[in-house]
């Protein structure tokens, strides 16, 4: 699966969830951060690529301009 994600009403609010599949994301626009399993924040800005394992706990905070291309495997 492949998709485009934007925060809609979640911009500026922390979003937390557990991944159901391995995910790779590419930040296209905007900025923010993601924490994996309560680790140190990973800065999200255009051009950043992040690979995330299935089952990890994510906590993300992004701005209203944020856009990412994601793929599940």
MODELLER restraints for C-alpha pairs under 7 A, 6 or more apart:
rsr = mdl.restraints
at = mdl.atoms
rsr.add(forms.Gaussian(group=physical.xy_distance, feature=features.Distance(at['CA:1:A'], at['CA:71:A']), mean=5.62, stdev=0.5))
rsr.add(forms.Gaussian(group=physical.xy_distance, feature=features.Distance(at['CA:1:A'], at['CA:72:A']), mean=5.32, stdev=0.5))
rsr.add(forms.Gaussian(group=physical.xy_distance, feature=features.Distance(at['CA:2:A'], at['CA:70:A']), mean=5.63, stdev=0.5))
rsr.add(forms.Gaussian(group=physical.xy_distance, feature=features.Distance(at['CA:2:A'], at['CA:71:A']), mean=4.30, stdev=0.5))
rsr.add(forms.Gaussian(group=physical.xy_distance, feature=features.Distance(at['CA:2:A'], at['CA:72:A']), mean=6.49, stdev=0.5))
rsr.add(forms.Gaussian(group=physical.xy_distance, feature=features.Distance(at['CA:3:A'], at['CA:69:A']), mean=5.82, stdev=0.5))
rsr.add(forms.Gaussian(group=physical.xy_distance, feature=features.Distance(at['CA:3:A'], at['CA:70:A']), mean=5.40, stdev=0.5))
rsr.add(forms.Gaussian(group=physical.xy_distance, feature=features.Distance(at['CA:3:A'], at['CA:71:A']), mean=6.52, stdev=0.5))
rsr.add(forms.Gaussian(group=physical.xy_distance, feature=features.Distance(at['CA:4:A'], at['CA:67:A']), mean=6.96, stdev=0.5))
rsr.add(forms.Gaussian(group=physical.xy_distance, feature=features.Distance(at['CA:4:A'], at['CA:68:A']), mean=5.68, stdev=0.5))
rsr.add(forms.Gaussian(group=physical.xy_distance, feature=features.Distance(at['CA:4:A'], at['CA:69:A']), mean=4.64, stdev=0.5))
rsr.add(forms.Gaussian(group=physical.xy_distance, feature=features.Distance(at['CA:4:A'], at['CA:70:A']), mean=6.28, stdev=0.5))
rsr.add(forms.Gaussian(group=physical.xy_distance, feature=features.Distance(at['CA:5:A'], at['CA:67:A']), mean=5.66, stdev=0.5))
rsr.add(forms.Gaussian(group=physical.xy_distance, feature=features.Distance(at['CA:5:A'], at['CA:68:A']), mean=5.25, stdev=0.5))
rsr.add(forms.Gaussian(group=physical.xy_distance, feature=features.Distance(at['CA:5:A'], at['CA:69:A']), mean=6.46, stdev=0.5))
rsr.add(forms.Gaussian(group=physical.xy_distance, feature=features.Distance(at['CA:6:A'], at['CA:66:A']), mean=5.88, stdev=0.5))
rsr.add(forms.Gaussian(group=physical.xy_distance, feature=features.Distance(at['CA:6:A'], at['CA:67:A']), mean=4.85, stdev=0.5))
rsr.add(forms.Gaussian(group=physical.xy_distance, feature=features.Distance(at['CA:6:A'], at['CA:68:A']), mean=6.79, stdev=0.5))
rsr.add(forms.Gaussian(group=physical.xy_distance, feature=features.Distance(at['CA:7:A'], at['CA:64:A']), mean=6.53, stdev=0.5))
rsr.add(forms.Gaussian(group=physical.xy_distance, feature=features.Distance(at['CA:7:A'], at['CA:66:A']), mean=6.78, stdev=0.5))
rsr.add(forms.Gaussian(group=physical.xy_distance, feature=features.Distance(at['CA:11:A'], at['CA:62:A']), mean=5.63, stdev=0.5))
rsr.add(forms.Gaussian(group=physical.xy_distance, feature=features.Distance(at['CA:11:A'], at['CA:63:A']), mean=5.00, stdev=0.5))
rsr.add(forms.Gaussian(group=physical.xy_distance, feature=features.Distance(at['CA:11:A'], at['CA:64:A']), mean=4.91, stdev=0.5))
rsr.add(forms.Gaussian(group=physical.xy_distance, feature=features.Distance(at['CA:12:A'], at['CA:61:A']), mean=6.13, stdev=0.5))
rsr.add(forms.Gaussian(group=physical.xy_distance, feature=features.Distance(at['CA:12:A'], at['CA:62:A']), mean=5.86, stdev=0.5))
rsr.add(forms.Gaussian(group=physical.xy_distance, feature=features.Distance(at['CA:12:A'], at['CA:63:A']), mean=5.58, stdev=0.5))
rsr.add(forms.Gaussian(group=physical.xy_distance, feature=features.Distance(at['CA:13:A'], at['CA:61:A']), mean=5.95, stdev=0.5))
rsr.add(forms.Gaussian(group=physical.xy_distance, feature=features.Distance(at['CA:14:A'], at['CA:59:A']), mean=6.49, stdev=0.5))
rsr.add(forms.Gaussian(group=physical.xy_distance, feature=features.Distance(at['CA:14:A'], at['CA:60:A']), mean=5.53, stdev=0.5))
rsr.add(forms.Gaussian(group=physical.xy_distance, feature=features.Distance(at['CA:14:A'], at['CA:61:A']), mean=4.74, stdev=0.5))
rsr.add(forms.Gaussian(group=physical.xy_distance, feature=features.Distance(at['CA:15:A'], at['CA:59:A']), mean=5.56, stdev=0.5))
rsr.add(forms.Gaussian(group=physical.xy_distance, feature=features.Distance(at['CA:15:A'], at['CA:60:A']), mean=5.23, stdev=0.5))
rsr.add(forms.Gaussian(group=physical.xy_distance, feature=features.Distance(at['CA:15:A'], at['CA:61:A']), mean=6.43, stdev=0.5))
rsr.add(forms.Gaussian(group=physical.xy_distance, feature=features.Distance(at['CA:16:A'], at['CA:58:A']), mean=5.49, stdev=0.5))
rsr.add(forms.Gaussian(group=physical.xy_distance, feature=features.Distance(at['CA:16:A'], at['CA:59:A']), mean=4.39, stdev=0.5))
rsr.add(forms.Gaussian(group=physical.xy_distance, feature=features.Distance(at['CA:16:A'], at['CA:60:A']), mean=6.51, stdev=0.5))
rsr.add(forms.Gaussian(group=physical.xy_distance, feature=features.Distance(at['CA:17:A'], at['CA:57:A']), mean=5.84, stdev=0.5))
rsr.add(forms.Gaussian(group=physical.xy_distance, feature=features.Distance(at['CA:17:A'], at['CA:58:A']), mean=5.43, stdev=0.5))
rsr.add(forms.Gaussian(group=physical.xy_distance, feature=features.Distance(at['CA:17:A'], at['CA:59:A']), mean=6.78, stdev=0.5))
rsr.add(forms.Gaussian(group=physical.xy_distance, feature=features.Distance(at['CA:18:A'], at['CA:55:A']), mean=5.78, stdev=0.5))
rsr.add(forms.Gaussian(group=physical.xy_distance, feature=features.Distance(at['CA:18:A'], at['CA:56:A']), mean=5.61, stdev=0.5))
rsr.add(forms.Gaussian(group=physical.xy_distance, feature=features.Distance(at['CA:18:A'], at['CA:57:A']), mean=4.47, stdev=0.5))
rsr.add(forms.Gaussian(group=physical.xy_distance, feature=features.Distance(at['CA:18:A'], at['CA:58:A']), mean=6.01, stdev=0.5))
rsr.add(forms.Gaussian(group=physical.xy_distance, feature=features.Distance(at['CA:19:A'], at['CA:54:A']), mean=5.19, stdev=0.5))
rsr.add(forms.Gaussian(group=physical.xy_distance, feature=features.Distance(at['CA:19:A'], at['CA:55:A']), mean=5.08, stdev=0.5))
rsr.add(forms.Gaussian(group=physical.xy_distance, feature=features.Distance(at['CA:19:A'], at['CA:56:A']), mean=5.80, stdev=0.5))
rsr.add(forms.Gaussian(group=physical.xy_distance, feature=features.Distance(at['CA:19:A'], at['CA:57:A']), mean=6.73, stdev=0.5))
rsr.add(forms.Gaussian(group=physical.xy_distance, feature=features.Distance(at['CA:20:A'], at['CA:54:A']), mean=5.54, stdev=0.5))
rsr.add(forms.Gaussian(group=physical.xy_distance, feature=features.Distance(at['CA:20:A'], at['CA:55:A']), mean=6.06, stdev=0.5))
rsr.add(forms.Gaussian(group=physical.xy_distance, feature=features.Distance(at['CA:21:A'], at['CA:54:A']), mean=4.37, stdev=0.5))
rsr.add(forms.Gaussian(group=physical.xy_distance, feature=features.Distance(at['CA:21:A'], at['CA:72:A']), mean=5.91, stdev=0.5))
rsr.add(forms.Gaussian(group=physical.xy_distance, feature=features.Distance(at['CA:21:A'], at['CA:73:A']), mean=6.22, stdev=0.5))
rsr.add(forms.Gaussian(group=physical.xy_distance, feature=features.Distance(at['CA:22:A'], at['CA:52:A']), mean=5.78, stdev=0.5))
rsr.add(forms.Gaussian(group=physical.xy_distance, feature=features.Distance(at['CA:22:A'], at['CA:53:A']), mean=4.58, stdev=0.5))
rsr.add(forms.Gaussian(group=physical.xy_distance, feature=features.Distance(at['CA:22:A'], at['CA:54:A']), mean=4.39, stdev=0.5))
rsr.add(forms.Gaussian(group=physical.xy_distance, feature=features.Distance(at['CA:22:A'], at['CA:72:A']), mean=5.55, stdev=0.5))
rsr.add(forms.Gaussian(group=physical.xy_distance, feature=features.Distance(at['CA:22:A'], at['CA:73:A']), mean=5.28, stdev=0.5))
rsr.add(forms.Gaussian(group=physical.xy_distance, feature=features.Distance(at['CA:23:A'], at['CA:51:A']), mean=5.81, stdev=0.5))
rsr.add(forms.Gaussian(group=physical.xy_distance, feature=features.Distance(at['CA:23:A'], at['CA:52:A']), mean=5.11, stdev=0.5))
rsr.add(forms.Gaussian(group=physical.xy_distance, feature=features.Distance(at['CA:23:A'], at['CA:53:A']), mean=6.50, stdev=0.5))
rsr.add(forms.Gaussian(group=physical.xy_distance, feature=features.Distance(at['CA:23:A'], at['CA:70:A']), mean=6.73, stdev=0.5))
rsr.add(forms.Gaussian(group=physical.xy_distance, feature=features.Distance(at['CA:23:A'], at['CA:71:A']), mean=5.62, stdev=0.5))
rsr.add(forms.Gaussian(group=physical.xy_distance, feature=features.Distance(at['CA:23:A'], at['CA:72:A']), mean=4.59, stdev=0.5))
rsr.add(forms.Gaussian(group=physical.xy_distance, feature=features.Distance(at['CA:23:A'], at['CA:73:A']), mean=6.39, stdev=0.5))
rsr.add(forms.Gaussian(group=physical.xy_distance, feature=features.Distance(at['CA:24:A'], at['CA:50:A']), mean=5.61, stdev=0.5))
rsr.add(forms.Gaussian(group=physical.xy_distance, feature=features.Distance(at['CA:24:A'], at['CA:51:A']), mean=4.26, stdev=0.5))
rsr.add(forms.Gaussian(group=physical.xy_distance, feature=features.Distance(at['CA:24:A'], at['CA:52:A']), mean=6.11, stdev=0.5))
rsr.add(forms.Gaussian(group=physical.xy_distance, feature=features.Distance(at['CA:24:A'], at['CA:70:A']), mean=5.69, stdev=0.5))
rsr.add(forms.Gaussian(group=physical.xy_distance, feature=features.Distance(at['CA:24:A'], at['CA:71:A']), mean=5.45, stdev=0.5))
rsr.add(forms.Gaussian(group=physical.xy_distance, feature=features.Distance(at['CA:24:A'], at['CA:72:A']), mean=6.71, stdev=0.5))
rsr.add(forms.Gaussian(group=physical.xy_distance, feature=features.Distance(at['CA:25:A'], at['CA:49:A']), mean=5.63, stdev=0.5))
rsr.add(forms.Gaussian(group=physical.xy_distance, feature=features.Distance(at['CA:25:A'], at['CA:50:A']), mean=5.38, stdev=0.5))
rsr.add(forms.Gaussian(group=physical.xy_distance, feature=features.Distance(at['CA:25:A'], at['CA:51:A']), mean=6.52, stdev=0.5))
rsr.add(forms.Gaussian(group=physical.xy_distance, feature=features.Distance(at['CA:25:A'], at['CA:68:A']), mean=6.36, stdev=0.5))
rsr.add(forms.Gaussian(group=physical.xy_distance, feature=features.Distance(at['CA:25:A'], at['CA:69:A']), mean=5.60, stdev=0.5))
rsr.add(forms.Gaussian(group=physical.xy_distance, feature=features.Distance(at['CA:25:A'], at['CA:70:A']), mean=4.27, stdev=0.5))
rsr.add(forms.Gaussian(group=physical.xy_distance, feature=features.Distance(at['CA:25:A'], at['CA:71:A']), mean=6.49, stdev=0.5))
rsr.add(forms.Gaussian(group=physical.xy_distance, feature=features.Distance(at['CA:26:A'], at['CA:47:A']), mean=6.38, stdev=0.5))
rsr.add(forms.Gaussian(group=physical.xy_distance, feature=features.Distance(at['CA:26:A'], at['CA:48:A']), mean=5.77, stdev=0.5))
rsr.add(forms.Gaussian(group=physical.xy_distance, feature=features.Distance(at['CA:26:A'], at['CA:49:A']), mean=4.52, stdev=0.5))
rsr.add(forms.Gaussian(group=physical.xy_distance, feature=features.Distance(at['CA:26:A'], at['CA:50:A']), mean=6.69, stdev=0.5))
rsr.add(forms.Gaussian(group=physical.xy_distance, feature=features.Distance(at['CA:26:A'], at['CA:68:A']), mean=5.51, stdev=0.5))
rsr.add(forms.Gaussian(group=physical.xy_distance, feature=features.Distance(at['CA:26:A'], at['CA:69:A']), mean=5.23, stdev=0.5))
rsr.add(forms.Gaussian(group=physical.xy_distance, feature=features.Distance(at['CA:26:A'], at['CA:70:A']), mean=6.43, stdev=0.5))
rsr.add(forms.Gaussian(group=physical.xy_distance, feature=features.Distance(at['CA:27:A'], at['CA:44:A']), mean=6.61, stdev=0.5))
rsr.add(forms.Gaussian(group=physical.xy_distance, feature=features.Distance(at['CA:27:A'], at['CA:45:A']), mean=5.93, stdev=0.5))
rsr.add(forms.Gaussian(group=physical.xy_distance, feature=features.Distance(at['CA:27:A'], at['CA:46:A']), mean=4.80, stdev=0.5))
rsr.add(forms.Gaussian(group=physical.xy_distance, feature=features.Distance(at['CA:27:A'], at['CA:47:A']), mean=5.54, stdev=0.5))
rsr.add(forms.Gaussian(group=physical.xy_distance, feature=features.Distance(at['CA:27:A'], at['CA:48:A']), mean=5.50, stdev=0.5))
rsr.add(forms.Gaussian(group=physical.xy_distance, feature=features.Distance(at['CA:27:A'], at['CA:49:A']), mean=6.63, stdev=0.5))
rsr.add(forms.Gaussian(group=physical.xy_distance, feature=features.Distance(at['CA:27:A'], at['CA:67:A']), mean=6.19, stdev=0.5))
rsr.add(forms.Gaussian(group=physical.xy_distance, feature=features.Distance(at['CA:27:A'], at['CA:68:A']), mean=4.44, stdev=0.5))
rsr.add(forms.Gaussian(group=physical.xy_distance, feature=features.Distance(at['CA:27:A'], at['CA:69:A']), mean=6.54, stdev=0.5))
rsr.add(forms.Gaussian(group=physical.xy_distance, feature=features.Distance(at['CA:28:A'], at['CA:46:A']), mean=4.83, stdev=0.5))
rsr.add(forms.Gaussian(group=physical.xy_distance, feature=features.Distance(at['CA:28:A'], at['CA:47:A']), mean=6.32, stdev=0.5))
rsr.add(forms.Gaussian(group=physical.xy_distance, feature=features.Distance(at['CA:28:A'], at['CA:67:A']), mean=5.42, stdev=0.5))
rsr.add(forms.Gaussian(group=physical.xy_distance, feature=features.Distance(at['CA:28:A'], at['CA:68:A']), mean=5.29, stdev=0.5))
rsr.add(forms.Gaussian(group=physical.xy_distance, feature=features.Distance(at['CA:28:A'], at['CA:69:A']), mean=6.98, stdev=0.5))
rsr.add(forms.Gaussian(group=physical.xy_distance, feature=features.Distance(at['CA:29:A'], at['CA:45:A']), mean=6.77, stdev=0.5))
rsr.add(forms.Gaussian(group=physical.xy_distance, feature=features.Distance(at['CA:29:A'], at['CA:46:A']), mean=5.16, stdev=0.5))
rsr.add(forms.Gaussian(group=physical.xy_distance, feature=features.Distance(at['CA:29:A'], at['CA:65:A']), mean=6.34, stdev=0.5))
rsr.add(forms.Gaussian(group=physical.xy_distance, feature=features.Distance(at['CA:29:A'], at['CA:66:A']), mean=5.14, stdev=0.5))
rsr.add(forms.Gaussian(group=physical.xy_distance, feature=features.Distance(at['CA:29:A'], at['CA:67:A']), mean=5.05, stdev=0.5))
rsr.add(forms.Gaussian(group=physical.xy_distance, feature=features.Distance(at['CA:30:A'], at['CA:45:A']), mean=6.08, stdev=0.5))
rsr.add(forms.Gaussian(group=physical.xy_distance, feature=features.Distance(at['CA:30:A'], at['CA:46:A']), mean=6.67, stdev=0.5))
rsr.add(forms.Gaussian(group=physical.xy_distance, feature=features.Distance(at['CA:30:A'], at['CA:63:A']), mean=6.34, stdev=0.5))
rsr.add(forms.Gaussian(group=physical.xy_distance, feature=features.Distance(at['CA:30:A'], at['CA:65:A']), mean=4.65, stdev=0.5))
rsr.add(forms.Gaussian(group=physical.xy_distance, feature=features.Distance(at['CA:30:A'], at['CA:66:A']), mean=3.93, stdev=0.5))
rsr.add(forms.Gaussian(group=physical.xy_distance, feature=features.Distance(at['CA:30:A'], at['CA:67:A']), mean=6.47, stdev=0.5))
rsr.add(forms.Gaussian(group=physical.xy_distance, feature=features.Distance(at['CA:31:A'], at['CA:44:A']), mean=5.26, stdev=0.5))
rsr.add(forms.Gaussian(group=physical.xy_distance, feature=features.Distance(at['CA:31:A'], at['CA:45:A']), mean=4.59, stdev=0.5))
rsr.add(forms.Gaussian(group=physical.xy_distance, feature=features.Distance(at['CA:31:A'], at['CA:62:A']), mean=5.85, stdev=0.5))
rsr.add(forms.Gaussian(group=physical.xy_distance, feature=features.Distance(at['CA:31:A'], at['CA:63:A']), mean=5.93, stdev=0.5))
rsr.add(forms.Gaussian(group=physical.xy_distance, feature=features.Distance(at['CA:31:A'], at['CA:66:A']), mean=5.82, stdev=0.5))
rsr.add(forms.Gaussian(group=physical.xy_distance, feature=features.Distance(at['CA:32:A'], at['CA:43:A']), mean=6.14, stdev=0.5))
rsr.add(forms.Gaussian(group=physical.xy_distance, feature=features.Distance(at['CA:32:A'], at['CA:44:A']), mean=4.93, stdev=0.5))
rsr.add(forms.Gaussian(group=physical.xy_distance, feature=features.Distance(at['CA:32:A'], at['CA:45:A']), mean=6.76, stdev=0.5))
rsr.add(forms.Gaussian(group=physical.xy_distance, feature=features.Distance(at['CA:32:A'], at['CA:61:A']), mean=5.47, stdev=0.5))
rsr.add(forms.Gaussian(group=physical.xy_distance, feature=features.Distance(at['CA:32:A'], at['CA:62:A']), mean=3.99, stdev=0.5))
rsr.add(forms.Gaussian(group=physical.xy_distance, feature=features.Distance(at['CA:32:A'], at['CA:63:A']), mean=6.13, stdev=0.5))
rsr.add(forms.Gaussian(group=physical.xy_distance, feature=features.Distance(at['CA:33:A'], at['CA:41:A']), mean=5.85, stdev=0.5))
rsr.add(forms.Gaussian(group=physical.xy_distance, feature=features.Distance(at['CA:33:A'], at['CA:42:A']), mean=5.37, stdev=0.5))
rsr.add(forms.Gaussian(group=physical.xy_distance, feature=features.Distance(at['CA:33:A'], at['CA:43:A']), mean=4.61, stdev=0.5))
rsr.add(forms.Gaussian(group=physical.xy_distance, feature=features.Distance(at['CA:33:A'], at['CA:44:A']), mean=5.08, stdev=0.5))
rsr.add(forms.Gaussian(group=physical.xy_distance, feature=features.Distance(at['CA:33:A'], at['CA:60:A']), mean=5.67, stdev=0.5))
rsr.add(forms.Gaussian(group=physical.xy_distance, feature=features.Distance(at['CA:33:A'], at['CA:61:A']), mean=5.49, stdev=0.5))
rsr.add(forms.Gaussian(group=physical.xy_distance, feature=features.Distance(at['CA:33:A'], at['CA:62:A']), mean=6.39, stdev=0.5))
rsr.add(forms.Gaussian(group=physical.xy_distance, feature=features.Distance(at['CA:34:A'], at['CA:41:A']), mean=5.50, stdev=0.5))
rsr.add(forms.Gaussian(group=physical.xy_distance, feature=features.Distance(at['CA:34:A'], at['CA:42:A']), mean=5.26, stdev=0.5))
rsr.add(forms.Gaussian(group=physical.xy_distance, feature=features.Distance(at['CA:34:A'], at['CA:43:A']), mean=6.82, stdev=0.5))
rsr.add(forms.Gaussian(group=physical.xy_distance, feature=features.Distance(at['CA:34:A'], at['CA:58:A']), mean=6.72, stdev=0.5))
rsr.add(forms.Gaussian(group=physical.xy_distance, feature=features.Distance(at['CA:34:A'], at['CA:59:A']), mean=5.61, stdev=0.5))
rsr.add(forms.Gaussian(group=physical.xy_distance, feature=features.Distance(at['CA:34:A'], at['CA:60:A']), mean=4.24, stdev=0.5))
rsr.add(forms.Gaussian(group=physical.xy_distance, feature=features.Distance(at['CA:34:A'], at['CA:61:A']), mean=6.55, stdev=0.5))
rsr.add(forms.Gaussian(group=physical.xy_distance, feature=features.Distance(at['CA:35:A'], at['CA:41:A']), mean=4.67, stdev=0.5))
rsr.add(forms.Gaussian(group=physical.xy_distance, feature=features.Distance(at['CA:35:A'], at['CA:42:A']), mean=6.19, stdev=0.5))
rsr.add(forms.Gaussian(group=physical.xy_distance, feature=features.Distance(at['CA:35:A'], at['CA:58:A']), mean=5.74, stdev=0.5))
rsr.add(forms.Gaussian(group=physical.xy_distance, feature=features.Distance(at['CA:35:A'], at['CA:59:A']), mean=5.12, stdev=0.5))
rsr.add(forms.Gaussian(group=physical.xy_distance, feature=features.Distance(at['CA:35:A'], at['CA:60:A']), mean=6.30, stdev=0.5))
rsr.add(forms.Gaussian(group=physical.xy_distance, feature=features.Distance(at['CA:36:A'], at['CA:56:A']), mean=6.51, stdev=0.5))
rsr.add(forms.Gaussian(group=physical.xy_distance, feature=features.Distance(at['CA:36:A'], at['CA:57:A']), mean=5.81, stdev=0.5))
rsr.add(forms.Gaussian(group=physical.xy_distance, feature=features.Distance(at['CA:36:A'], at['CA:58:A']), mean=4.94, stdev=0.5))
rsr.add(forms.Gaussian(group=physical.xy_distance, feature=features.Distance(at['CA:36:A'], at['CA:59:A']), mean=6.71, stdev=0.5))
rsr.add(forms.Gaussian(group=physical.xy_distance, feature=features.Distance(at['CA:37:A'], at['CA:56:A']), mean=5.98, stdev=0.5))
rsr.add(forms.Gaussian(group=physical.xy_distance, feature=features.Distance(at['CA:37:A'], at['CA:57:A']), mean=4.85, stdev=0.5))
rsr.add(forms.Gaussian(group=physical.xy_distance, feature=features.Distance(at['CA:37:A'], at['CA:58:A']), mean=6.27, stdev=0.5))
